[in-house]
Amino acid sequence: DFSDNVKTLSASRQTHFIGKKENIIQDRRVVKSVGERDVLVIYHQGDFYAIDVRCYHSGGPLQEGDIEDFDGRPSIECPWHKYKITLAEGESLYQAVDPSVKPLKPTWCSKGVKQRVHTVTLSNEDVNSFLKDWPKKMNHRKLKSKIMYYYIPCLK
């Protein structure tokens, strides 16, 4: 029914209160249940990020993951299988090595957007999040070869 679809769409486009800015800055990470989703809000190096709390790969608890910069991009590492996910875009990163280039030098590459991320807004001292749905067409990049170290594109 069209009216049900409109209600669902408008409900998913709401901004949801996550917490007070000072509390999230102090705690660095907050998990909040919003509707049917659990969202992880992270404060890292002056910026707020919101991401689904469960890793896309196998449901690992991202709130327990280490936050590091990979190739200059703030990312979280899933504690279960060490998948690296950028906080801003939800891209899955990995290091590739081209065996034809000597000396071997690992290069950061992207598997494309894999993890859902959400928009964070600040209103006075409140931190809010606008939950995003998956885009209709995901930007998944495919292997150019059957050999894993030939994923394309790599980050420069």
PyMOL commands that place a pseudoatom at each C-alpha (Angstrom):
pseudoatom trace, name=CA, resn=ASP, resi=1, chain=A, elem=C, hetatm=0, pos=[0.000, 0.000, 0.000]
pseudoatom trace, name=CA, resn=PHE, resi=2, chain=A, elem=C, hetatm=0, pos=[1.369, 3.425, -0.994]
pseudoatom trace, name=CA, resn=SER, resi=3, chain=A, elem=C, hetatm=0, pos=[0.439, 5.160, 2.281]
pseudoatom trace, name=CA, resn=ASP, resi=4, chain=A, elem=C, hetatm=0, pos=[2.266, 2.476, 4.307]
pseudoatom trace, name=CA, resn=ASN, resi=5, chain=A, elem=C, hetatm=0, pos=[5.377, 3.002, 2.179]
pseudoatom trace, name=CA, resn=VAL, resi=6, chain=A, elem=C, hetatm=0, pos=[5.208, 6.770, 2.724]
pseudoatom trace, name=CA, resn=LYS, resi=7, chain=A, elem=C, hetatm=0, pos=[4.840, 6.293, 6.505]
pseudoatom trace, name=CA, resn=THR, resi=8, chain=A, elem=C, hetatm=0, pos=[7.826, 3.919, 6.574]
pseudoatom trace, name=CA, resn=LEU, resi=9, chain=A, elem=C, hetatm=0, pos=[9.901, 6.278, 4.448]
pseudoatom trace, name=CA, resn=SER, resi=10, chain=A, elem=C, hetatm=0, pos=[9.088, 9.330, 6.578]
pseudoatom trace, name=CA, resn=ALA, resi=11, chain=A, elem=C, hetatm=0, pos=[9.752, 7.392, 9.806]
pseudoatom trace, name=CA, resn=SER, resi=12, chain=A, elem=C, hetatm=0, pos=[13.175, 6.329, 8.529]
pseudoatom trace, name=CA, resn=ARG, resi=13, chain=A, elem=C, hetatm=0, pos=[14.027, 9.953, 7.677]
pseudoatom trace, name=CA, resn=GLN, resi=14, chain=A, elem=C, hetatm=0, pos=[13.587, 11.194, 11.229]
pseudoatom trace, name=CA, resn=THR, resi=15, chain=A, elem=C, hetatm=0, pos=[16.425, 12.578, 13.278]
pseudoatom trace, name=CA, resn=HIS, resi=16, chain=A, elem=C, hetatm=0, pos=[16.979, 10.611, 16.477]
pseudoatom trace, name=CA, resn=PHE, resi=17, chain=A, elem=C, hetatm=0, pos=[18.455, 11.923, 19.729]
pseudoatom trace, name=CA, resn=ILE, resi=18, chain=A, elem=C, hetatm=0, pos=[21.625, 9.997, 20.603]
pseudoatom trace, name=CA, resn=GLY, resi=19, chain=A, elem=C, hetatm=0, pos=[22.897, 11.861, 23.647]
pseudoatom trace, name=CA, resn=LYS, resi=20, chain=A, elem=C, hetatm=0, pos=[24.471, 14.988, 25.042]
pseudoatom trace, name=CA, resn=LYS, resi=21, chain=A, elem=C, hetatm=0, pos=[27.575, 16.183, 23.214]
pseudoatom trace, name=CA, resn=GLU, resi=22, chain=A, elem=C, hetatm=0, pos=[29.738, 16.401, 26.358]
pseudoatom trace, name=CA, resn=ASN, resi=23, chain=A, elem=C, hetatm=0, pos=[28.801, 12.847, 27.428]
pseudoatom trace, name=CA, resn=ILE, resi=24, chain=A, elem=C, hetatm=0, pos=[29.611, 11.344, 24.035]
pseudoatom trace, name=CA, resn=ILE, resi=25, chain=A, elem=C, hetatm=0, pos=[32.916, 13.233, 23.889]
pseudoatom trace, name=CA, resn=GLN, resi=26, chain=A, elem=C, hetatm=0, pos=[33.774, 11.896, 27.340]
pseudoatom trace, name=CA, resn=ASP, resi=27, chain=A, elem=C, hetatm=0, pos=[32.674, 8.295, 26.624]
pseudoatom trace, name=CA, resn=ARG, resi=28, chain=A, elem=C, hetatm=0, pos=[34.062, 8.309, 23.038]
pseudoatom trace, name=CA, resn=ARG, resi=29, chain=A, elem=C, hetatm=0, pos=[31.495, 5.636, 22.024]
pseudoatom trace, name=CA, resn=VAL, resi=30, chain=A, elem=C, hetatm=0, pos=[27.776, 5.255, 22.613]
pseudoatom trace, name=CA, resn=VAL, resi=31, chain=A, elem=C, hetatm=0, pos=[25.472, 2.468, 21.432]
pseudoatom trace, name=CA, resn=LYS, resi=32, chain=A, elem=C, hetatm=0, pos=[21.865, 3.546, 21.000]
pseudoatom trace, name=CA, resn=SER, resi=33, chain=A, elem=C, hetatm=0, pos=[18.848, 1.501, 19.918]
pseudoatom trace, name=CA, resn=VAL, resi=34, chain=A, elem=C, hetatm=0, pos=[16.928, 3.444, 17.304]
pseudoatom trace, name=CA, resn=GLY, resi=35, chain=A, elem=C, hetatm=0, pos=[13.826, 1.681, 16.078]
pseudoatom trace, name=CA, resn=GLU, resi=36, chain=A, elem=C, hetatm=0, pos=[14.933, -1.775, 14.988]
pseudoatom trace, name=CA, resn=ARG, resi=37, chain=A, elem=C, hetatm=0, pos=[18.597, -0.795, 14.677]
pseudoatom trace, name=CA, resn=ASP, resi=38, chain=A, elem=C, hetatm=0, pos=[21.486, -0.494, 17.097]
pseudoatom trace, name=CA, resn=VAL, resi=39, chain=A, elem=C, hetatm=0, pos=[23.721, 2.414, 16.149]
pseudoatom trace, name=CA, resn=LEU, resi=40, chain=A, elem=C, hetatm=0, pos=[27.275, 3.081, 17.330]
pseudoatom trace, name=CA, resn=VAL, resi=41, chain=A, elem=C, hetatm=0, pos=[28.143, 6.777, 17.643]
pseudoatom trace, name=CA, resn=ILE, resi=42, chain=A, elem=C, hetatm=0, pos=[31.860, 7.495, 17.897]
pseudoatom trace, name=CA, resn=TYR, resi=43, chain=A, elem=C, hetatm=0, pos=[33.709, 10.676, 18.783]
pseudoatom trace, name=CA, resn=HIS, resi=44, chain=A, elem=C, hetatm=0, pos=[37.172, 10.547, 17.188]
pseudoatom trace, name=CA, resn=GLN, resi=45, chain=A, elem=C, hetatm=0, pos=[39.661, 13.397, 16.718]
pseudoatom trace, name=CA, resn=GLY, resi=46, chain=A, elem=C, hetatm=0, pos=[37.024, 16.125, 16.903]
pseudoatom trace, name=CA, resn=ASP, resi=47, chain=A, elem=C, hetatm=0, pos=[34.431, 14.452, 14.668]
pseudoatom trace, name=CA, resn=PHE, resi=48, chain=A, elem=C, hetatm=0, pos=[31.284, 12.413, 15.322]
pseudoatom trace, name=CA, resn=TYR, resi=49, chain=A, elem=C, hetatm=0, pos=[30.491, 9.298, 13.308]
pseudoatom trace, name=CA, resn=ALA, resi=50, chain=A, elem=C, hetatm=0, pos=[27.480, 6.958, 13.348]
pseudoatom trace, name=CA, resn=ILE, resi=51, chain=A, elem=C, hetatm=0, pos=[27.593, 3.406, 12.041]
pseudoatom trace, name=CA, resn=ASP, resi=52, chain=A, elem=C, hetatm=0, pos=[25.536, 0.231, 12.471]
pseudoatom trace, name=CA, resn=VAL, resi=53, chain=A, elem=C, hetatm=0, pos=[26.934, -1.495, 15.556]
pseudoatom trace, name=CA, resn=ARG, resi=54, chain=A, elem=C, hetatm=0, pos=[27.197, -4.981, 13.997]
pseudoatom trace, name=CA, resn=CYS, resi=55, chain=A, elem=C, hetatm=0, pos=[29.913, -5.657, 11.412]
pseudoatom trace, name=CA, resn=TYR, resi=56, chain=A, elem=C, hetatm=0, pos=[28.584, -6.385, 7.931]
pseudoatom trace, name=CA, resn=HIS, resi=57, chain=A, elem=C, hetatm=0, pos=[30.802, -9.470, 7.588]
pseudoatom trace, name=CA, resn=SER, resi=58, chain=A, elem=C, hetatm=0, pos=[29.738, -11.662, 10.464]
pseudoatom trace, name=CA, resn=GLY, resi=59, chain=A, elem=C, hetatm=0, pos=[27.928, -9.492, 13.015]
pseudoatom trace, name=CA, resn=GLY, resi=60, chain=A, elem=C, hetatm=0, pos=[30.943, -8.676, 15.179]
pseudoatom trace, name=CA, resn=PRO, resi=61, chain=A, elem=C, hetatm=0, pos=[30.456, -6.030, 17.918]
pseudoatom trace, name=CA, resn=LEU, resi=62, chain=A, elem=C, hetatm=0, pos=[32.058, -2.926, 16.407]
pseudoatom trace, name=CA, resn=GLN, resi=63, chain=A, elem=C, hetatm=0, pos=[31.762, -1.029, 19.701]
pseudoatom trace, name=CA, resn=GLU, resi=64, chain=A, elem=C, hetatm=0, pos=[34.632, -3.238, 20.925]
pseudoatom trace, name=CA, resn=GLY, resi=65, chain=A, elem=C, hetatm=0, pos=[36.848, -2.564, 17.886]
pseudoatom trace, name=CA, resn=ASP, resi=66, chain=A, elem=C, hetatm=0, pos=[40.004, -0.469, 17.802]
pseudoatom trace, name=CA, resn=ILE, resi=67, chain=A, elem=C, hetatm=0, pos=[39.879, 2.849, 15.977]
pseudoatom trace, name=CA, resn=GLU, resi=68, chain=A, elem=C, hetatm=0, pos=[42.884, 3.595, 13.793]
pseudoatom trace, name=CA, resn=ASP, resi=69, chain=A, elem=C, hetatm=0, pos=[43.733, 5.630, 10.730]
pseudoatom trace, name=CA, resn=PHE, resi=70, chain=A, elem=C, hetatm=0, pos=[44.363, 3.454, 7.693]
pseudoatom trace, name=CA, resn=ASP, resi=71, chain=A, elem=C, hetatm=0, pos=[45.834, 5.378, 4.785]
pseudoatom trace, name=CA, resn=GLY, resi=72, chain=A, elem=C, hetatm=0, pos=[44.812, 8.589, 6.567]
pseudoatom trace, name=CA, resn=ARG, resi=73, chain=A, elem=C, hetatm=0, pos=[41.173, 7.522, 6.944]
pseudoatom trace, name=CA, resn=PRO, resi=74, chain=A, elem=C, hetatm=0, pos=[39.620, 7.045, 10.406]
pseudoatom trace, name=CA, resn=SER, resi=75, chain=A, elem=C, hetatm=0, pos=[38.461, 3.427, 10.568]
pseudoatom trace, name=CA, resn=ILE, resi=76, chain=A, elem=C, hetatm=0, pos=[37.256, 0.827, 13.021]
pseudoatom trace, name=CA, resn=GLU, resi=77, chain=A, elem=C, hetatm=0, pos=[38.627, -2.701, 13.109]
pseudoatom trace, name=CA, resn=CYS, resi=78, chain=A, elem=C, hetatm=0, pos=[36.126, -5.453, 13.842]
pseudoatom trace, name=CA, resn=PRO, resi=79, chain=A, elem=C, hetatm=0, pos=[37.346, -7.407, 16.883]
pseudoatom trace, name=CA, resn=TRP, resi=80, chain=A, elem=C, hetatm=0, pos=[36.236, -10.766, 15.456]
pseudoatom trace, name=CA, resn=HIS, resi=81, chain=A, elem=C, hetatm=0, pos=[37.907, -10.972, 12.043]
pseudoatom trace, name=CA, resn=LYS, resi=82, chain=A, elem=C, hetatm=0, pos=[39.923, -7.716, 11.853]
pseudoatom trace, name=CA, resn=TYR, resi=83, chain=A, elem=C, hetatm=0, pos=[37.884, -6.230, 8.990]
pseudoatom trace, name=CA, resn=LYS, resi=84, chain=A, elem=C, hetatm=0, pos=[38.730, -2.538, 8.632]
pseudoatom trace, name=CA, resn=ILE, resi=85, chain=A, elem=C, hetatm=0, pos=[35.794, -0.206, 7.972]
pseudoatom trace, name=CA, resn=THR, resi=86, chain=A, elem=C, hetatm=0, pos=[36.044, 3.536, 7.351]
pseudoatom trace, name=CA, resn=LEU, resi=87, chain=A, elem=C, hetatm=0, pos=[33.954, 5.555, 9.778]
pseudoatom trace, name=CA, resn=ALA, resi=88, chain=A, elem=C, hetatm=0, pos=[32.839, 8.205, 7.285]
pseudoatom trace, name=CA, resn=GLU, resi=89, chain=A, elem=C, hetatm=0, pos=[31.887, 6.054, 4.286]
pseudoatom trace, name=CA, resn=GLY, resi=90, chain=A, elem=C, hetatm=0, pos=[31.549, 2.476, 5.551]
pseudoatom trace, name=CA, resn=GLU, resi=91, chain=A, elem=C, hetatm=0, pos=[34.120, 1.206, 3.051]
pseudoatom trace, name=CA, resn=SER, resi=92, chain=A, elem=C, hetatm=0, pos=[35.893, -2.054, 3.808]
pseudoatom trace, name=CA, resn=LEU, resi=93, chain=A, elem=C, hetatm=0, pos=[39.671, -1.682, 3.444]
pseudoatom trace, name=CA, resn=TYR, resi=94, chain=A, elem=C, hetatm=0, pos=[42.398, -4.261, 3.002]
pseudoatom trace, name=CA, resn=GLN, resi=95, chain=A, elem=C, hetatm=0, pos=[46.080, -4.313, 2.095]
pseudoatom trace, name=CA, resn=ALA, resi=96, chain=A, elem=C, hetatm=0, pos=[47.065, -5.772, -1.244]
pseudoatom trace, name=CA, resn=VAL, resi=97, chain=A, elem=C, hetatm=0, pos=[50.465, -6.746, -2.591]
pseudoatom trace, name=CA, resn=ASP, resi=98, chain=A, elem=C, hetatm=0, pos=[51.314, -6.936, -6.269]
pseudoatom trace, name=CA, resn=PRO, resi=99, chain=A, elem=C, hetatm=0, pos=[53.837, -9.791, -6.519]
pseudoatom trace, name=CA, resn=SER, resi=100, chain=A, elem=C, hetatm=0, pos=[55.185, -8.455, -9.818]
pseudoatom trace, name=CA, resn=VAL, resi=101, chain=A, elem=C, hetatm=0, pos=[56.472, -5.276, -8.137]
pseudoatom trace, name=CA, resn=LYS, resi=102, chain=A, elem=C, hetatm=0, pos=[59.700, -5.577, -6.157]
pseudoatom trace, name=CA, resn=PRO, resi=103, chain=A, elem=C, hetatm=0, pos=[60.267, -4.822, -3.376]
pseudoatom trace, name=CA, resn=LEU, resi=104, chain=A, elem=C, hetatm=0, pos=[56.859, -5.951, -2.184]
pseudoatom trace, name=CA, resn=LYS, resi=105, chain=A, elem=C, hetatm=0, pos=[54.929, -3.002, -0.825]
pseudoatom trace, name=CA, resn=PRO, resi=106, chain=A, elem=C, hetatm=0, pos=[51.398, -3.346, 0.604]
pseudoatom trace, name=CA, resn=THR, resi=107, chain=A, elem=C, hetatm=0, pos=[48.860, -0.851, -0.728]
pseudoatom trace, name=CA, resn=TRP, resi=108, chain=A, elem=C, hetatm=0, pos=[45.524, 0.036, 0.889]
pseudoatom trace, name=CA, resn=CYS, resi=109, chain=A, elem=C, hetatm=0, pos=[42.579, -0.937, -1.297]
pseudoatom trace, name=CA, resn=SER, resi=110, chain=A, elem=C, hetatm=0, pos=[38.795, -0.761, -1.000]
pseudoatom trace, name=CA, resn=LYS, resi=111, chain=A, elem=C, hetatm=0, pos=[36.184, -3.487, -1.335]
pseudoatom trace, name=CA, resn=GLY, resi=112, chain=A, elem=C, hetatm=0, pos=[33.598, -0.708, -1.695]
pseudoatom trace, name=CA, resn=VAL, resi=113, chain=A, elem=C, hetatm=0, pos=[30.902, 0.436, 0.717]
pseudoatom trace, name=CA, resn=LYS, resi=114, chain=A, elem=C, hetatm=0, pos=[29.921, -2.519, 2.888]
pseudoatom trace, name=CA, resn=GLN, resi=115, chain=A, elem=C, hetatm=0, pos=[28.818, -1.048, 6.233]
pseudoatom trace, name=CA, resn=ARG, resi=116, chain=A, elem=C, hetatm=0, pos=[25.862, 1.288, 6.686]
pseudoatom trace, name=CA, resn=VAL, resi=117, chain=A, elem=C, hetatm=0, pos=[26.838, 4.692, 8.109]
pseudoatom trace, name=CA, resn=HIS, resi=118, chain=A, elem=C, hetatm=0, pos=[24.509, 7.452, 9.276]
pseudoatom trace, name=CA, resn=THR, resi=119, chain=A, elem=C, hetatm=0, pos=[24.557, 11.241, 9.338]
pseudoatom trace, name=CA, resn=VAL, resi=120, chain=A, elem=C, hetatm=0, pos=[25.321, 12.905, 12.673]
pseudoatom trace, name=CA, resn=THR, resi=121, chain=A, elem=C, hetatm=0, pos=[23.981, 16.372, 13.426]
pseudoatom trace, name=CA, resn=LEU, resi=122, chain=A, elem=C, hetatm=0, pos=[24.579, 18.684, 16.372]
pseudoatom trace, name=CA, resn=SER, resi=123, chain=A, elem=C, hetatm=0, pos=[21.797, 20.849, 17.759]
pseudoatom trace, name=CA, resn=ASN, resi=124, chain=A, elem=C, hetatm=0, pos=[22.976, 23.013, 20.635]
pseudoatom trace, name=CA, resn=GLU, resi=125, chain=A, elem=C, hetatm=0, pos=[24.451, 20.401, 22.986]
pseudoatom trace, name=CA, resn=ASP, resi=126, chain=A, elem=C, hetatm=0, pos=[22.499, 17.444, 21.556]
pseudoatom trace, name=CA, resn=VAL, resi=127, chain=A, elem=C, hetatm=0, pos=[23.950, 14.820, 19.221]
pseudoatom trace, name=CA, resn=ASN, resi=128, chain=A, elem=C, hetatm=0, pos=[21.380, 13.447, 16.782]
pseudoatom trace, name=CA, resn=SER, resi=129, chain=A, elem=C, hetatm=0, pos=[21.540, 10.911, 13.992]
pseudoatom trace, name=CA, resn=PHE, resi=130, chain=A, elem=C, hetatm=0, pos=[19.609, 10.604, 10.769]
pseudoatom trace, name=CA, resn=LEU, resi=131, chain=A, elem=C, hetatm=0, pos=[19.424, 6.900, 9.906]
pseudoatom trace, name=CA, resn=LYS, resi=132, chain=A, elem=C, hetatm=0, pos=[20.168, 6.003, 6.328]
pseudoatom trace, name=CA, resn=ASP, resi=133, chain=A, elem=C, hetatm=0, pos=[18.820, 3.097, 4.345]
pseudoatom trace, name=CA, resn=TRP, resi=134, chain=A, elem=C, hetatm=0, pos=[20.950, 1.238, 1.835]
pseudoatom trace, name=CA, resn=PRO, resi=135, chain=A, elem=C, hetatm=0, pos=[21.097, 2.953, -1.537]
pseudoatom trace, name=CA, resn=LYS, resi=136, chain=A, elem=C, hetatm=0, pos=[19.251, 1.088, -4.262]
pseudoatom trace, name=CA, resn=LYS, resi=137, chain=A, elem=C, hetatm=0, pos=[22.498, 0.474, -6.104]
pseudoatom trace, name=CA, resn=MET, resi=138, chain=A, elem=C, hetatm=0, pos=[25.505, -0.320, -3.934]
pseudoatom trace, name=CA, resn=ASN, resi=139, chain=A, elem=C, hetatm=0, pos=[28.995, 0.519, -5.081]
pseudoatom trace, name=CA, resn=HIS, resi=140, chain=A, elem=C, hetatm=0, pos=[30.467, -2.988, -4.788]
pseudoatom trace, name=CA, resn=ARG, resi=141, chain=A, elem=C, hetatm=0, pos=[33.692, -3.431, -6.689]
pseudoatom trace, name=CA, resn=LYS, resi=142, chain=A, elem=C, hetatm=0, pos=[34.395, -6.824, -8.215]
pseudoatom trace, name=CA, resn=LEU, resi=143, chain=A, elem=C, hetatm=0, pos=[37.609, -8.757, -8.622]
pseudoatom trace, name=CA, resn=LYS, resi=144, chain=A, elem=C, hetatm=0, pos=[39.521, -8.122, -11.815]
pseudoatom trace, name=CA, resn=SER, resi=145, chain=A, elem=C, hetatm=0, pos=[41.225, -11.457, -11.260]
pseudoatom trace, name=CA, resn=LYS, resi=146, chain=A, elem=C, hetatm=0, pos=[40.640, -14.563, -9.194]
pseudoatom trace, name=CA, resn=ILE, resi=147, chain=A, elem=C, hetatm=0, pos=[43.734, -13.700, -7.153]
pseudoatom trace, name=CA, resn=MET, resi=148, chain=A, elem=C, hetatm=0, pos=[42.796, -11.650, -4.088]
pseudoatom trace, name=CA, resn=TYR, resi=149, chain=A, elem=C, hetatm=0, pos=[45.712, -9.249, -4.318]
pseudoatom trace, name=CA, resn=TYR, resi=150, chain=A, elem=C, hetatm=0, pos=[44.282, -7.864, -7.532]
pseudoatom trace, name=CA, resn=TYR, resi=151, chain=A, elem=C, hetatm=0, pos=[41.233, -6.177, -6.023]
pseudoatom trace, name=CA, resn=ILE, resi=152, chain=A, elem=C, hetatm=0, pos=[40.658, -2.829, -7.728]
pseudoatom trace, name=CA, resn=PRO, resi=153, chain=A, elem=C, hetatm=0, pos=[40.768, 0.091, -7.001]
pseudoatom trace, name=CA, resn=CYS, resi=154, chain=A, elem=C, hetatm=0, pos=[43.529, 0.775, -4.532]
pseudoatom trace, name=CA, resn=LEU, resi=155, chain=A, elem=C, hetatm=0, pos=[43.710, 4.013, -2.594]
pseudoatom trace, name=CA, resn=LYS, resi=156, chain=A, elem=C, hetatm=0, pos=[46.425, 6.411, -3.619]
for i in range(1, 156): cmd.bond("trace and resi %d" % i, "trace and resi %d" % (i + 1))
show_as sticks, trace
zoom trace
